[in-house]
Amino acid sequence: MTKQEFIQFIENLRVEFIKNNAQWENKTIEDFLEAMARYVEDIDGYYQNINQEIDLEKIDWKVFSDILKGSSIYE
């Protein structure tokens, strides 16, 4: 994922939040950041479940976008 693609992803995520706020599990920044920390701890399981080998020691824009998206619903 390029920097520009990541910027577009962030904009799309913002629009999705505005439109579908009721569907997001973590609606405050505090809840979102807490979920993000927990999601990062467990993200290797996500990649194993979808059969992707990702080097999580070198987070790129794609992984960061997965973290942001996952954190919106992670409990």
N, C-alpha and C positions, 0 to 999 in steps of 0.2 A: 504494500500500500504506500503510495506516495504521500508526501506532506499535503499536497492539495486535495487528494482523495480523503485524507484524514480530516481536513478542515470541512469538507463537504459532509462527511459522516457526522461530525459534531453539530453542524447546522441541522441536518436531518433529525438527529437525536433531540435537539432542542425543540424543533417543530413537533415531533412525536410527543414529547412531554407535554407541551401546551395542549395538543389535541386530545391526548389520552391519559391525562394526569390520574384519573380514577383507576386506571389499570396498572399503574406502577406501584410496586410494593413499597418502595422507599421514596417518599415525597419530599422530605426535608434534606438539606445538605448534610446534616448530622447523620441521619439514617443512611443516606446514600454512601457517605464515606465509610461508615462502619461496615456496611454490606460490601463495599469495595475491598476493604482489608480482608474480610473473611473469604470473599470470592477469589482473591489472588492466592490465598493459602490453598484453595481447593481447585484452582484452574487446571492443574495437571490432569486431574480426573476428567474434566470436561474434554480435554484434547484426546485422552485415551478413549473415551466413549465415542468420539467421532473419528477415531483412527487417524489422527494427525500427530506427527512427531514434530514438536516445537521446542526449540532451545529457549527455555524460560529464564536462562541467565542473561539473555540478550533480548530484552523486550523491544519489539519494533512497533510501528504504527498499527499494524494489523492486530497484534496481541492487545495493545492498549485499547483499540476500539472494541475488541471482544470483552475486555474487562469492563469498560463503561457500559456496554449493552447488558452484560450479565448482571452488573451491580444494580441495575434498575429493577430487577425482579428477584434477586437473591435474598433469602431470608436469613 
